[in-house]
Structures are given as C-alpha cells and as structure tokens.
C-alpha cells in the first residue's frame, strides 16, 4: 500500500509541477523579453526620427512642431552639433544621453531622467552628418524573468505537494483498510471489516463514491461469508453430536445381537463393528475440527520442547510403519521450543506422519527432520515429513488440507482415510501461528513442511 500511495502522490505532484511550469512558460511568452522590446522601440524611433528629419527639411520648425504634436510622447531632434532643433528644452540629462548615443556602440540607449525615461538613437542625415533623435516617456515596465516568479513558484509547488499528499491519502486510505480487512479475513478472522465495519441494509452505501461503495460491498460480502461459515460449523457440530446417540445405541444393539446370533453371522457382525468404529472415529475428528475452527487462540499455552515430542511420536509411528512394510527414521533433531498445546501439536504431527506412512511405497522410509531456521530476523521450528509415495499434482497441493478432500487414486476403502486428518493438522498448526505446506519431493514422494515460531531466549528466561 505504501508503494501505491507513493505512486499516486508522485504522479499528482509531478502533474502539478508541470502545470505550474507550463503556466510560467506561457506567462513568460506573453511578456516580451528586453531584446524584443529594444528591437521594436529602435524600429519605431528610427522610423519616427527619419520622418521628423524629413518634416524639418521640407517645412522647417513649423513642420517639425506639427509632426511632434501628433506624437503622444515629447520628442527632440538634435543636429550634428547636438543642438536641439526648434525647441527650448533645457534638460540636463539630455546632453549626457546625446554623448552616450554618439560614443556608444549600441544603436539605442536609454537613460532615466527623474520620473521620465529618455531614449536616444542615431540618425543618418545628408552626407556624413549624424543626428540624434530622442523621445521622452514613462519608465518602461519590467519584463518577466523567471527569477522574479521563482519564490512564488516554490510556494505554489509546496502548497500543491501538500494538497497532493492529502488527496493521495484520501484515495488510498479506503484501499488500505480493504487490504487489511482482506488479510484478516484470509487469516480466518471472519469478523474483520473495513471502515466502520457496517454495511447498510440491502441498499446503497452512505456515500455514493466508488471507493465507499467498494468498502460497503466488501463488508456485505464478509457478513454473508461469516454467517454462512457459522451456519456450516453449527451444522457440522450438531450433526456430529446427533450421530453419537444412534451410534451408541447401534453398539449396544450389536452386542445384544452377538449373544443371539448364529456362528455364521460373526463375520457380518465384525464388519458392522468395524464400520461403526470408523464412523465413531470420523465423528470424533469432525468434533475436533469444529472446535479448532471456532477457536481463536490456544488456551493454557505452555512451553513445548519439539525434540522430545517428536521422539515420543516416533515410537508410536514405528509400530504402525511395520504393518505397512516401511520404516520411520528421525534424520535431524535441533533444539527448538515453541509455545502452545503439546497434545494438539502431537495430534497434528501424528496425522501428518500417519498419512505419510499410508501412502509411502513398501520397503521405503518415511523421514522426519526437525531443524531451527531463521526467517526475517526470527527463528522458527521447521518439521519436514518426507515419504516416497506417488506424490500429488501441483494443482492439488493446497487442496489436500481441506476437509474431506481425497485424491482420485486414494478413494479406496483400503486406505481407511476420510480426508479430515490433514485438515485438523492444518488448523492446529495455524492456531500455533505456524504454517503448513506440501511440495513434491525430487525422485518421487511428498514433503510436508511445518513452520512454527520458536520462543526467543528472552521469552524463555522470563
């Protein structure tokens, strides 16, 4: 989410800066530069000066005065002796300006004279004579250089950055809430909601913008999902409880039937007893799964040494492995201590090891390895159970931890499985803040990996 916020913020801010600099560029183009002003003024003064000389040459002072009266600004025509023609003007700055014009290399020179501004340029009269034409006008307006608007531009960029930050925060905050709620929902917290956590009744959200509508729809979906899962769990628990009573009566009736049955009925009665035992085991697993699904934490957590726990499991697993013509060995056993419920962890590990024993090939070995590994600065207890079975397709690696999920090649009664053991193991590991995953083993078989956070030295000392 920080990346998305940064992208929105940077995008908007760059757009604001581009708009500001484009505006400054257009304003800069709107105001003529000093070079353009001087060039235009020089052309105008040269044309007016030549016209003034022509008027003076044709009609003398009367014609020059008539020409000057048509000009909005006072003008002066000086001959080669720097005498002002047909005017009694006595401006001290005028003489200095004329000397600068005659000595300077620039064709147009300006000089401020009090509240006025004098502009002078050279004119080529008859022969080699050079006259000077001067006009008097107001102080010219300043041009529009970038350094004059730079402070205002910096203020505008700062303000636009603040506005962009608030706008990006406004746009990304609902998405951040949605992402947080979605993570909690995926982690099993069905009560997670985004925003105020409420969805309006069968209608539109309080706000009509798209992000508020998305938050509303997410909360409505989460409410429906929570109610459906709660109903499913309730149904599973109630059905399991209700099956216990007729199953108990069936066991009593089976014993009574044995007392009165003929010897040839013993095989059928044994089959009924075996199926009843399998059904009773399944009901027990369903009740365990239902209890763990509704639990949010482990009650009465204790410190568990993983090494002795796996050693105890190994003794029971070896006995079962002999009946499947395989072996179980412990290849690695690092010192690891975790916080949780020892019996719950034992049952989870037992389900995983028994599943490996069931599907490994005859004459092979199921390997168990316990190691302590570091990840993101914290240590984890990692248990790997490796078999040499047929493996699982990549599309089904995650599905095998779902309740009642069984692979096509395992849908045989000879396996004795119901597809609940791995689901119980997965939920038990997640209650210990751990992760359970499976991957195909090179050379054939499956490796099931359990990761549970280890207790730190500080926690152990406290």
C-alpha positions in Angstrom: 0.0 0.0 0.0 2.9 2.3 0.7 4.0 1.8 -2.9 0.6 2.7 -4.2 0.4 5.8 -2.1 3.8 6.9 -3.3 2.9 6.3 -6.9 -0.3 8.4 -6.6 1.4 11.1 -4.6 4.4 11.4 -7.1 2.1 11.3 -10.1 -0.2 14.0 -8.9 2.7 16.2 -7.7 4.6 15.9 -11.0 1.4 16.8 -12.8 1.0 19.9 -10.5 4.6 20.9 -11.1 4.2 20.5 -14.9 1.1 22.7 -14.8 2.9 25.4 -12.8 5.9 25.4 -15.1 3.7 25.4 -18.2 1.8 28.4 -16.8 5.1 30.2 -16.1 6.3 29.4 -19.6 3.2 30.8 -21.1 3.3 33.9 -19.0 7.0 34.3 -20.0 6.0 34.1 -23.6 3.2 36.6 -23.1 5.6 39.3 -21.8 8.1 40.5 -24.3 11.7 40.0 -23.5 14.1 43.0 -23.2 15.6 42.2 -26.6 12.2 42.2 -28.3 11.3 45.5 -26.5 14.5 47.2 -27.6 14.2 45.9 -31.2 10.7 47.2 -31.5 11.5 50.5 -29.9 14.5 51.0 -32.1 12.5 50.3 -35.3 9.8 52.8 -34.2 12.3 55.5 -33.2 14.2 55.1 -36.4 11.1 55.5 -38.5 9.8 58.4 -36.4 13.3 60.1 -36.4 13.5 59.9 -40.2 10.0 61.3 -40.5 11.0 64.2 -38.2 14.1 64.9 -40.3 12.0 64.8 -43.4 9.4 67.2 -41.9 12.1 69.6 -40.7 13.8 69.5 -44.1 10.6 70.3 -46.0 8.9 72.8 -43.7 11.4 73.8 -41.0 10.3 74.3 -37.4 6.6 74.6 -38.3 6.5 71.3 -40.0 8.6 69.7 -37.2 6.3 71.1 -34.5 3.3 69.8 -36.4 4.9 66.4 -36.5 5.8 66.4 -32.8 2.2 67.4 -31.9 0.9 64.1 -33.5 3.2 62.0 -31.2 1.8 61.1 -27.8 5.3 61.5 -26.2 7.6 64.5 -26.4 10.4 64.1 -28.9 13.6 66.0 -29.7 15.7 66.2 -32.9 19.3 67.2 -32.5 21.6 68.1 -35.4 25.3 67.2 -35.9 26.3 70.0 -33.4 24.0 68.5 -30.7 21.7 71.5 -30.9 18.0 70.8 -30.2 16.1 72.0 -33.2 13.1 74.1 -32.9 12.8 73.6 -29.1 13.9 75.4 -26.0 14.1 72.3 -23.8 16.6 72.5 -21.0 17.1 69.0 -19.6 20.4 68.4 -18.0 20.2 64.7 -18.8 19.6 65.3 -22.5 23.2 66.3 -23.1 24.5 63.3 -21.2 22.2 61.0 -23.2 23.4 62.5 -26.6 27.1 61.9 -25.6 26.3 58.3 -24.7 24.5 57.8 -28.0 27.3 59.3 -30.1 30.0 57.4 -28.2 28.2 54.1 -27.6 28.2 51.1 -29.8 24.5 50.3 -29.3 22.0 51.8 -31.6 19.5 52.5 -28.8 20.4 53.9 -25.4 18.1 54.7 -22.5 18.5 57.0 -19.5 16.2 57.7 -16.6 15.6 61.4 -16.0 13.6 61.9 -12.9 10.1 60.4 -13.3 10.7 60.2 -17.1 12.8 58.0 -19.3 14.8 59.2 -22.3 15.5 57.0 -25.3 18.0 58.1 -27.9 19.2 56.8 -31.3 21.5 57.9 -34.1 20.0 59.0 -37.5 21.9 59.3 -40.7 21.3 62.7 -42.3 22.6 64.0 -45.6 26.2 63.3 -46.4 28.2 62.1 -43.4 26.1 64.0 -40.8 24.7 62.1 -37.9 21.7 63.5 -36.0 20.2 62.2 -32.8 16.5 61.6 -32.2 15.3 61.5 -28.5 11.9 60.7 -27.1 10.7 61.2 -23.5 8.3 58.7 -22.0 7.4 57.0 -18.7 9.7 54.4 -17.1 9.3 51.2 -19.1 7.6 48.3 -17.4 9.7 45.4 -16.1 10.0 42.3 -18.2 9.0 38.9 -16.8 12.2 36.9 -15.9 11.9 33.5 -14.2 13.9 34.6 -11.1 11.2 37.1 -10.3 8.5 34.4 -10.1 10.7 31.7 -8.6 9.7 32.4 -4.9 6.0 32.3 -5.9 6.6 29.2 -7.9 8.3 27.4 -4.9 5.4 28.4 -2.7 2.9 27.0 -5.3 4.9 23.8 -5.6 4.9 23.3 -1.8 1.2 24.0 -1.5 0.4 21.7 -4.4 2.6 19.0 -2.8 0.6 19.3 0.5 -2.7 19.2 -1.4 -1.5 16.2 -3.4 -0.4 14.4 -0.2 -3.9 14.9 1.3 -5.5 13.8 -1.9 -3.4 10.7 -2.2 -4.1 9.9 1.5 -7.8 10.3 0.9 -7.7 8.0 -2.2 -5.5 5.2 -0.7 -7.0 5.1 2.9 -10.1 3.1 1.9 -7.9 0.7 -0.2 -5.5 0.3 2.8 -8.5 -0.6 5.1 -9.8 -3.0 2.5 -6.4 -4.7 2.2 -6.0 -5.0 6.0 -9.5 -6.4 6.4 -8.9 -8.9 3.5 -5.8 -10.2 5.1 -7.6 -10.7 8.4 -10.4 -12.4 6.6 -8.0 -14.7 4.7 -6.3 -15.5 8.0 -9.5 -16.8 9.5 -10.8 -13.7 11.3 -14.3 -13.7 9.8 -15.3 -10.7 11.9 -12.9 -8.5 10.0 -14.5 -5.4 8.4 -13.2 -2.4 6.6 -14.0 1.2 7.6 -16.7 1.5 10.2 -17.4 -2.2 9.9 -21.0 -1.9 8.9 -22.9 -2.4 5.6 -26.2 -0.6 5.1 -29.3 -2.8 4.9 -29.9 -4.0 1.3 -29.1 -0.6 -0.1 -26.5 1.8 -1.2 -23.7 3.0 1.0 -24.0 6.3 2.8 -21.5 7.9 0.4 -22.1 7.5 -3.3 -18.4 7.5 -4.4 -16.9 4.3 -5.8 -14.4 3.6 -3.0 -17.1 3.9 -0.4 -19.3 1.6 -2.5 -16.4 -0.9 -2.7 -15.9 -0.8 1.1 -19.7 -1.3 1.6 -19.7 -4.3 -0.8 -16.7 -5.9 0.9 -18.3 -5.6 4.3 -21.6 -7.0 3.0 -19.6 -9.9 1.5 -17.8 -10.5 4.8 -21.0 -10.5 6.7 -22.5 -13.1 4.4 -19.4 -15.2 4.5 -19.3 -15.1 8.3 -23.0 -16.1 8.5 -22.5 -19.0 6.0 -19.4 -20.4 7.7 -21.0 -20.1 11.1 -24.0 -22.0 9.8 -21.8 -24.6 8.3 -19.8 -25.0 11.5 -23.0 -25.2 13.6 -24.5 -27.8 11.2 -21.3 -29.9 11.4 -21.2 -29.8 15.2 -24.9 -30.5 15.6 -24.8 -33.4 13.1 -21.8 -34.9 14.8 -23.4 -34.6 18.2 -26.7 -36.1 16.9 -24.9 -39.0 15.3 -23.2 -40.0 18.6 -26.5 -41.1 20.2 -27.7 -43.5 17.5 -24.1 -44.8 17.1 -24.0 -45.6 20.8 -27.4 -47.4 20.5 -26.0 -49.3 17.5 -23.1 -50.5 19.6 -25.4 -51.8 22.3 -27.6 -53.5 19.7 -24.5 -55.1 18.2 -23.5 -56.7 21.5 -27.1 -58.0 22.0 -27.1 -59.4 18.5 -23.9 -61.2 19.2 -25.4 -63.1 22.1 -28.3 -64.4 20.0 -26.6 -64.7 16.6 -25.6 -67.9 14.9 -21.9 -68.6 14.4 -22.1 -68.0 10.7 -23.2 -64.4 11.4 -20.0 -63.5 13.2 -18.2 -62.2 10.1 -21.1 -59.8 9.3 -21.2 -58.6 12.8 -17.5 -57.9 12.8 -17.9 -55.9 9.6 -20.7 -53.9 11.3 -18.5 -53.3 14.3 -15.5 -52.1 12.2 -17.7 -49.7 10.2 -19.2 -48.4 13.5 -15.7 -47.8 14.8 -14.7 -45.9 11.7 -17.9 -43.8 11.9 -17.2 -43.1 15.6 -13.6 -42.1 14.7 -14.8 -39.8 12.0 -17.3 -38.1 14.3 -14.6 -37.5 16.8 -12.4 -35.9 14.1 -15.3 -33.7 13.0 -15.9 -32.5 16.5 -12.2 -31.8 16.9 -12.1 -29.9 13.7 -15.3 -27.9 14.6 -13.7 -26.9 18.0 -10.5 -25.8 16.4 -12.3 -23.8 13.7 -14.2 -21.8 16.3 -11.1 -21.3 18.5 -9.1 -18.1 18.0 -6.2 -18.9 20.4 -4.8 -21.8 22.4 -6.0 -21.9 26.0 -3.4 -22.5 28.7 -0.4 -22.3 26.3 2.8 -23.9 27.6 6.5 -24.2 26.6 6.9 -27.3 24.4 10.3 -28.9 23.5 9.8 -30.2 20.0 12.6 -32.8 20.2 11.1 -35.0 22.9 7.6 -34.5 21.3 8.8 -36.0 18.0 10.8 -38.7 19.8 7.6 -39.8 21.5 5.7 -39.7 18.2 8.5 -41.7 16.5 7.9 -44.7 18.9 4.2 -44.9 18.0 4.8 -44.3 14.3 7.4 -47.1 14.0 4.9 -49.7 15.3 2.4 -48.6 12.7 5.0 -48.5 10.0 5.9 -52.2 10.4 2.3 -53.2 9.5 2.7 -51.2 6.2 6.2 -52.7 5.5 8.0 -49.4 5.7 10.2 -47.6 8.3 10.2 -44.2 10.1 13.5 -42.5 10.9 14.5 -39.2 12.5 17.2 -37.7 10.4 17.7 -34.4 12.3 16.7 -33.0 15.7 17.7 -29.5 16.6 16.8 -27.9 19.9 13.5 -26.0 19.4 11.0 -24.8 21.9 7.6 -23.3 21.0 4.6 -22.1 22.9 1.3 -24.0 22.5 -0.6 -27.1 23.4 1.5 -30.3 23.4 -1.4 -32.7 22.9 -2.7 -30.6 20.0 0.7 -30.5 18.3 1.2 -34.2 18.9 -2.1 -35.0 17.1 -1.2 -32.7 14.2 2.2 -34.3 13.7 0.7 -37.8 14.2 -1.9 -37.1 11.4 0.8 -36.0 9.0 3.2 -38.9 9.8 0.4 -41.5 9.6 -0.6 -40.0 6.2 3.0 -40.4 5.0 3.1 -44.0 6.3 -0.1 -44.8 4.5 1.0 -43.6 1.1 4.7 -44.3 1.0 5.8 -47.2 -1.1 6.5 -50.6 0.6 10.1 -51.1 1.6 10.8 -47.3 1.7 11.5 -45.0 4.6 9.5 -42.0 6.0 12.0 -39.4 7.1 11.3 -36.8 9.9 13.6 -33.8 10.2 13.5 -31.1 12.9 15.6 -28.0 12.4 15.7 -24.5 13.7 15.9 -21.9 10.9 15.9 -18.1 10.8 13.5 -16.1 8.7 13.1 -12.3 8.7 15.1 -11.9 11.9 13.2 -14.6 13.9 13.8 -18.3 14.4 11.3 -21.0 13.5 10.9 -24.7 14.3 10.7 -26.5 11.0 9.5 -30.1 10.8 9.7 -31.9 7.5 8.0 -35.2 6.9 9.2 -36.9 3.7 7.7 -40.0 2.1 8.3 -42.0 -1.1 4.8 -42.2 -2.4 3.3 -41.3 -5.7 3.2 -37.6 -4.8 0.4 -35.1 -5.5 -0.3 -33.0 -8.6 0.7 -29.3 -8.3 -2.9 -28.2 -8.6 -3.9 -30.3 -5.5 -1.0 -29.5 -3.2 -3.1 -26.9 -1.3 -6.4 -28.7 -1.6 -5.2 -31.8 0.4 -5.5 -29.7 3.6 -9.2 -29.1 3.0 -11.8 -31.2 5.0 -12.9 -34.4 3.2 -10.6 -33.8 0.2 -9.2 -37.0 -1.1 -7.1 -37.7 -4.2 -8.6 -39.8 -7.0 -6.1 -42.6 -6.6 -6.8 -42.6 -2.8 -10.6 -43.1 -3.0 -10.3 -46.7 -1.8 -11.6 -48.1 1.4 -8.2 -49.9 1.9 -6.7 -46.6 2.9 -9.1 -46.1 5.7 -8.9 -42.3 5.4 -11.7 -39.8 5.5 -9.8 -36.6 4.4 -10.1 -34.9 7.8 -6.7 -35.7 9.4 -4.7 -33.2 7.3 -7.4 -30.5 7.8 -7.1 -31.0 11.6 -3.3 -30.7 11.4 -3.5 -27.6 9.3 -5.9 -25.9 11.7 -3.8 -27.0 14.7 -0.6 -25.5 13.2 -2.4 -22.2 12.3 -3.6 -22.0 16.0 0.1 -22.1 16.9 0.8 -19.1 14.5 2.5 -21.5 12.1 2.2 -22.6 8.5 1.7 -26.0 6.9 2.6 -26.6 3.3 3.3 -29.5 0.9 5.6 -30.0 -2.1 6.5 -32.8 -4.3 9.8 -34.4 -3.5 12.5 -34.9 -6.1 12.6 -38.5 -7.1 9.0 -39.1 -6.1 7.1 -38.7 -3.0 5.8 -35.8 -0.9 7.4 -33.5 1.7 5.1 -31.8 4.2 6.6 -28.8 6.0 5.6 -27.3 9.3 6.8 -23.9 10.5 6.1 -22.7 14.0 7.7 -19.6 15.6 10.3 -20.5 18.2 10.4 -19.0 21.7 13.2 -16.4 22.0 15.8 -16.5 24.7 14.2 -13.5 26.4 10.8 -15.2 26.4 12.3 -18.4 27.8 14.2 -16.5 30.6 11.0 -14.6 31.6 
